[in-house]
Amino acid sequence: MWDVKAVSAAVLGALKTYRLTESDARDVCQDAWLELLRAPGALRDEAKLAAWLTTTARRRALRMITRNRRETPRPLPDSGTTPETEVVRAELARALWAAVDLLPDVHRRLMWLLAHRPELSYTQLAGELGISPASVGRLRRRCLDRLRRALEKGGWA
């Protein structure tokens, strides 16, 4: 049988070149073991266990690094932020989403997609909304105009 601790230590050692956090490296190593358990036929020669796990872990590490690069980092809080500005910002967000709730369904869905899935292209947005890609820009403009008017009406000029 396999010496799990020794093989895992070798895999973790190989992952050091990827500059992952210790917890990420352990997750990647654990994922490699899980992949082996899910597909027992993937390892044809038990003597090559460490090499198979290392290769699998390296591929998973590269995927993790690529995925992490795509994620948009949240900006750090401004050091000049005061409790008052945080309250105003939160109240504006509440007013904005309350105004979005009053919009027609397709406008609400568009605003949600723009806010929560900014990576979508116009073609993808059109697919999600069930409209033509040529209509997305006009719909977006009408929607933003309605929101602006609603916010101005509510005193958020």
Backbone bond lengths (Angstrom), bond angles and torsions (degrees), N, CA, C in turn:
res aa  C-N    CA-C-N  psi(-1)  N-CA   C-N-CA  omega(-1)  CA-C   N-CA-C  phi
1 M - - - 1.456 - - 1.525 109.12 -
2 W 1.293 116.29 169.77 1.456 121.93 -173.65 1.525 112.43 -88.10
3 D 1.323 115.38 147.72 1.465 121.70 172.69 1.534 106.38 -90.99
4 V 1.311 116.05 90.35 1.460 122.51 -172.27 1.529 111.34 -57.79
5 K 1.334 116.92 -43.25 1.475 119.82 -178.36 1.521 111.43 -62.83
6 A 1.308 117.09 -43.58 1.464 120.48 -177.74 1.528 110.74 -68.22
7 V 1.322 116.76 -44.18 1.468 120.08 -179.85 1.523 109.64 -66.04
8 S 1.332 117.21 -41.56 1.468 120.48 179.24 1.530 110.61 -63.76
9 A 1.310 117.45 -38.95 1.462 120.51 177.99 1.526 110.74 -62.84
10 A 1.326 117.11 -39.50 1.465 120.90 178.00 1.529 110.69 -65.07
11 V 1.325 116.48 -42.22 1.471 120.67 179.18 1.526 109.58 -64.51
12 L 1.322 117.10 -45.03 1.470 120.50 179.32 1.527 110.77 -62.67
13 G 1.307 116.95 -36.14 1.460 120.13 176.58 1.518 112.07 -62.85
14 A 1.321 115.90 -41.03 1.469 120.06 178.55 1.516 111.50 -67.27
15 L 1.328 117.62 -28.33 1.460 121.37 -178.23 1.529 113.03 -78.27
16 K 1.327 117.86 -11.73 1.467 120.18 -179.25 1.519 112.52 -60.23
17 T 1.326 117.52 -29.46 1.466 120.09 -179.00 1.526 111.83 -69.30
18 Y 1.335 117.54 -14.41 1.460 120.92 -179.22 1.531 112.89 -89.62
19 R 1.311 116.60 -3.21 1.464 123.10 177.30 1.524 112.72 54.65
20 L 1.316 116.02 40.90 1.456 121.12 175.02 1.520 108.98 -81.12
21 T 1.305 116.81 157.49 1.460 118.82 171.68 1.527 107.16 -67.14
22 E 1.304 116.12 160.64 1.468 118.97 -178.41 1.532 110.80 -60.07
23 S 1.338 116.61 -40.99 1.469 118.68 -179.31 1.532 111.20 -67.58
24 D 1.351 117.50 -38.30 1.465 119.89 177.27 1.525 110.88 -64.97
25 A 1.330 116.47 -41.58 1.468 119.97 179.10 1.522 110.44 -62.33
26 R 1.327 117.02 -42.04 1.467 120.00 178.12 1.526 111.05 -65.34
27 D 1.338 116.81 -38.35 1.472 119.93 177.16 1.521 110.85 -62.83
28 V 1.318 117.03 -42.95 1.461 121.47 179.86 1.527 110.04 -64.17
29 C 1.316 117.06 -43.19 1.470 121.01 178.34 1.530 110.42 -62.15
30 Q 1.318 115.64 -44.39 1.465 119.87 179.19 1.534 110.44 -63.98
31 D 1.318 117.53 -39.78 1.469 121.04 177.79 1.524 111.33 -61.99
32 A 1.335 116.59 -37.25 1.466 119.83 178.62 1.530 109.93 -64.33
33 W 1.321 116.91 -43.67 1.461 120.19 176.93 1.527 110.74 -61.45
34 L 1.326 116.29 -43.10 1.464 119.98 179.52 1.526 111.49 -62.09
35 E 1.327 115.99 -38.98 1.461 119.02 178.07 1.528 110.47 -61.86
36 L 1.323 116.49 -39.82 1.460 120.40 177.68 1.537 110.78 -62.91
37 L 1.322 115.69 -41.65 1.468 119.37 -179.77 1.527 112.04 -68.49
38 R 1.329 116.50 -33.12 1.467 120.46 -179.72 1.531 112.08 -75.16
39 A 1.324 116.09 -27.06 1.473 120.30 -178.22 1.524 108.61 -131.63
40 P 1.317 117.69 73.56 1.468 120.33 -175.39 1.522 113.85 -59.82
41 G 1.307 119.10 -24.28 1.460 121.36 179.71 1.516 113.14 -78.16
42 A 1.334 117.94 -6.79 1.460 121.20 -177.78 1.534 111.24 -68.41
43 L 1.312 116.34 -30.30 1.464 120.89 179.42 1.524 108.18 -96.73
44 R 1.326 115.48 107.74 1.476 119.82 -176.29 1.530 112.19 -85.84
45 D 1.337 115.85 -30.56 1.460 120.31 -176.86 1.525 108.15 -126.06
46 E 1.332 116.87 111.01 1.460 120.87 -176.53 1.527 112.59 -60.83
47 A 1.304 117.90 -21.98 1.464 120.97 178.41 1.523 111.17 -68.10
48 K 1.327 116.12 -19.87 1.469 120.59 -178.03 1.529 112.09 -102.13
49 L 1.326 116.81 23.16 1.461 121.69 -178.52 1.522 111.77 -56.88
50 A 1.328 117.41 -51.04 1.463 120.62 -176.82 1.527 111.11 -61.17
51 A 1.310 117.05 -41.17 1.469 120.44 179.50 1.518 110.41 -66.08
52 W 1.338 117.47 -41.77 1.460 121.15 -179.54 1.527 110.47 -63.75
53 L 1.334 116.12 -46.89 1.467 120.21 -179.91 1.527 111.27 -64.69
54 T 1.328 117.33 -39.81 1.466 121.00 179.63 1.520 110.42 -63.37
55 T 1.317 117.34 -45.86 1.461 121.12 178.82 1.528 110.81 -61.81
56 T 1.322 116.22 -45.22 1.464 120.80 179.36 1.525 110.23 -62.72
57 A 1.323 117.20 -44.08 1.464 121.14 -179.86 1.529 111.09 -64.80
58 R 1.325 117.87 -39.78 1.464 120.50 178.70 1.529 110.93 -62.96
59 R 1.320 116.39 -41.25 1.478 119.31 178.04 1.517 110.93 -63.57
60 R 1.311 116.00 -42.00 1.469 119.99 178.95 1.535 110.52 -66.99
61 A 1.318 117.48 -36.50 1.466 120.71 178.03 1.524 110.35 -63.53
62 L 1.325 116.42 -42.58 1.471 119.71 178.00 1.523 111.02 -62.67
63 R 1.336 117.05 -41.10 1.470 120.15 177.70 1.523 110.74 -63.00
64 M 1.338 116.61 -40.36 1.463 120.57 -179.82 1.527 110.36 -65.05
65 I 1.322 116.84 -43.43 1.467 120.93 179.83 1.522 109.91 -62.93
66 T 1.320 117.13 -44.42 1.471 121.36 179.41 1.523 110.33 -62.36
67 R 1.319 116.89 -44.90 1.467 120.67 179.92 1.525 110.74 -63.28
68 N 1.329 117.40 -41.41 1.460 120.57 -179.25 1.522 111.93 -66.77
69 R 1.325 117.37 -31.41 1.469 120.13 177.87 1.518 111.25 -68.68
70 R 1.339 116.56 -32.28 1.461 120.90 -178.82 1.518 112.21 -73.24
71 E 1.329 116.76 -26.95 1.456 119.76 -178.37 1.522 109.41 -68.33
72 T 1.310 115.15 135.74 1.453 120.25 -179.68 1.523 108.48 -82.82
73 P 1.335 116.39 119.30 1.462 117.53 179.56 1.522 110.75 -69.58
74 R 1.299 115.58 142.93 1.456 120.17 176.62 1.521 108.36 -76.93
75 P 1.330 116.74 139.54 1.460 118.13 178.91 1.526 110.86 -66.02
76 L 1.314 114.37 146.92 1.454 119.29 177.34 1.518 108.83 -68.80
77 P 1.317 117.17 147.73 1.461 118.89 178.38 1.532 110.25 -61.30
78 D 1.313 114.58 140.18 1.462 120.44 178.63 1.516 108.57 -66.33
79 S 1.327 116.81 133.75 1.458 119.85 -178.57 1.522 111.04 -64.85
80 G 1.352 117.07 -21.12 1.456 120.86 178.68 1.519 112.92 -88.22
81 T 1.339 116.93 7.05 1.453 120.51 -179.25 1.520 109.77 -68.15
82 T 1.310 114.56 132.26 1.464 120.07 178.36 1.519 108.25 -114.88
83 P 1.297 116.85 163.43 1.468 119.13 176.32 1.536 111.90 -57.36
84 E 1.320 116.21 -34.80 1.462 119.63 -179.95 1.523 111.45 -65.20
85 T 1.339 117.36 -44.33 1.456 119.34 179.79 1.522 111.34 -66.87
86 E 1.326 117.27 -33.70 1.462 120.98 176.85 1.529 110.70 -65.63
87 V 1.340 116.88 -40.08 1.462 120.58 178.37 1.524 110.10 -64.84
88 V 1.339 116.95 -43.85 1.463 120.78 179.48 1.526 109.95 -63.44
89 R 1.324 117.16 -43.57 1.461 121.10 179.21 1.535 111.03 -61.70
90 A 1.317 116.53 -43.29 1.466 120.40 179.34 1.526 110.59 -66.26
91 E 1.335 117.42 -39.48 1.461 120.84 179.49 1.527 111.07 -67.56
92 L 1.328 116.61 -37.58 1.464 120.22 176.46 1.530 110.46 -64.43
93 A 1.323 117.24 -42.51 1.464 121.07 178.16 1.523 110.26 -62.20
94 R 1.335 116.54 -41.39 1.462 120.43 178.03 1.524 110.16 -62.83
95 A 1.341 116.69 -45.07 1.467 121.06 179.78 1.531 110.83 -63.83
96 L 1.315 116.51 -40.20 1.459 120.63 179.60 1.531 110.91 -61.15
97 W 1.340 117.04 -50.42 1.460 119.83 -177.38 1.525 111.52 -71.31
98 A 1.336 117.51 -27.19 1.469 119.61 173.56 1.524 109.42 -66.79
99 A 1.343 116.89 -39.83 1.464 120.80 177.41 1.527 110.32 -67.30
100 V 1.320 117.65 -37.83 1.468 121.20 177.58 1.522 109.71 -61.90
101 D 1.330 117.06 -39.31 1.473 120.69 -179.70 1.524 112.51 -61.43
102 L 1.321 117.50 -23.52 1.467 121.07 -179.14 1.529 112.76 -86.57
103 L 1.322 117.32 -8.00 1.459 121.50 -177.82 1.529 110.77 -76.72
104 P 1.334 116.64 161.01 1.472 119.81 172.73 1.531 110.09 -59.92
105 D 1.307 115.62 158.38 1.465 122.18 -173.96 1.522 113.49 -52.27
106 V 1.333 118.43 -49.77 1.468 120.51 -176.35 1.529 110.45 -63.85
107 H 1.339 117.54 -33.87 1.468 120.49 177.58 1.530 110.82 -68.97
108 R 1.336 116.21 -42.33 1.475 119.51 177.84 1.520 110.62 -60.25
109 R 1.328 115.95 -44.98 1.466 119.57 -179.74 1.525 111.16 -63.64
110 L 1.333 116.79 -40.34 1.464 120.26 178.14 1.525 110.78 -62.42
111 M 1.322 117.43 -45.38 1.473 120.36 179.94 1.529 110.92 -62.82
112 W 1.330 116.84 -40.10 1.454 119.56 178.64 1.527 110.00 -63.11
113 L 1.326 116.70 -44.91 1.467 120.23 -179.77 1.529 111.20 -63.85
114 L 1.325 117.44 -41.90 1.464 120.31 179.83 1.526 111.00 -64.76
115 A 1.322 116.47 -36.73 1.466 120.00 -178.47 1.520 113.16 -77.96
116 H 1.321 116.20 -38.19 1.466 119.37 -171.75 1.526 114.92 -106.00
117 R 1.328 117.01 -12.80 1.465 120.06 179.51 1.528 109.21 -137.42
118 P 1.336 117.23 60.33 1.474 120.39 -174.54 1.523 114.11 -64.46
119 E 1.309 118.02 -14.45 1.463 120.82 -178.51 1.524 112.80 -76.57
120 L 1.332 117.87 -11.81 1.458 120.72 -176.94 1.529 111.31 -69.09
121 S 1.318 116.29 137.96 1.459 121.91 174.78 1.529 108.85 -81.00
122 Y 1.346 116.30 170.11 1.459 119.68 177.34 1.526 110.73 -59.82
123 T 1.316 117.22 -37.32 1.469 120.51 179.14 1.527 110.30 -63.78
124 Q 1.324 116.90 -42.88 1.456 120.51 179.01 1.527 111.33 -68.01
125 L 1.347 116.13 -40.42 1.466 119.64 176.76 1.528 109.97 -60.17
126 A 1.334 115.93 -44.37 1.463 120.43 179.98 1.525 109.93 -59.61
127 G 1.318 116.89 -41.87 1.468 120.29 178.28 1.513 112.14 -62.65
128 E 1.322 116.73 -41.72 1.465 120.98 179.45 1.530 111.46 -66.01
129 L 1.340 116.06 -34.57 1.460 120.72 -175.52 1.531 113.01 -92.79
130 G 1.318 116.87 -12.69 1.453 120.28 -178.75 1.521 113.19 73.40
131 I 1.336 116.64 35.32 1.463 121.52 178.45 1.518 108.60 -128.03
132 S 1.320 117.55 173.12 1.461 119.81 179.20 1.527 109.66 -78.78
133 P 1.325 118.01 149.06 1.467 120.91 179.03 1.532 112.63 -58.27
134 A 1.325 117.74 -30.68 1.460 120.79 179.76 1.528 111.72 -67.95
135 S 1.318 118.07 -20.42 1.464 121.97 -177.44 1.526 113.26 -87.52
136 V 1.309 117.92 -15.40 1.463 120.97 -173.32 1.521 111.65 -61.53
137 G 1.320 117.96 -46.52 1.464 120.91 -178.48 1.521 112.23 -61.42
138 R 1.331 116.39 -44.70 1.472 119.92 179.57 1.532 110.46 -65.50
139 L 1.326 116.27 -42.33 1.463 120.31 179.31 1.525 110.31 -62.69
140 R 1.314 116.23 -42.99 1.469 121.39 178.74 1.524 110.48 -60.43
141 R 1.326 117.11 -45.70 1.461 121.78 -179.82 1.534 111.02 -61.74
142 R 1.351 117.11 -46.80 1.469 120.61 179.04 1.523 110.68 -61.81
143 C 1.308 116.00 -42.06 1.454 121.25 -178.87 1.533 110.69 -63.36
144 L 1.322 116.78 -46.69 1.470 120.37 -179.82 1.522 111.18 -65.75
145 D 1.338 117.28 -36.75 1.472 119.92 176.38 1.525 110.67 -62.46
146 R 1.335 117.13 -43.79 1.464 120.55 178.53 1.532 110.84 -62.48
147 L 1.312 115.95 -42.45 1.471 119.06 178.90 1.520 111.19 -63.65
148 R 1.331 116.49 -44.24 1.463 120.10 179.50 1.524 110.30 -58.71
149 R 1.335 116.74 -47.04 1.466 120.35 -179.86 1.538 110.69 -62.41
150 A 1.314 117.15 -41.58 1.473 120.47 -179.33 1.522 110.11 -65.29
151 L 1.319 117.57 -41.13 1.468 120.32 179.67 1.523 110.98 -68.73
152 E 1.316 117.35 -39.96 1.466 120.54 177.39 1.528 110.05 -63.23
153 K 1.312 116.68 -41.50 1.458 121.64 178.49 1.545 110.19 -61.52
154 G 1.320 116.35 -33.49 1.461 121.62 179.22 1.521 113.31 -84.12
155 G 1.339 117.44 3.16 1.470 120.10 177.54 1.518 114.79 93.24
156 W 1.304 117.81 13.02 1.466 121.69 -178.35 1.532 110.96 -103.30
157 A 1.306 117.49 48.45 1.458 122.12 -177.77 1.513 112.19 -67.09
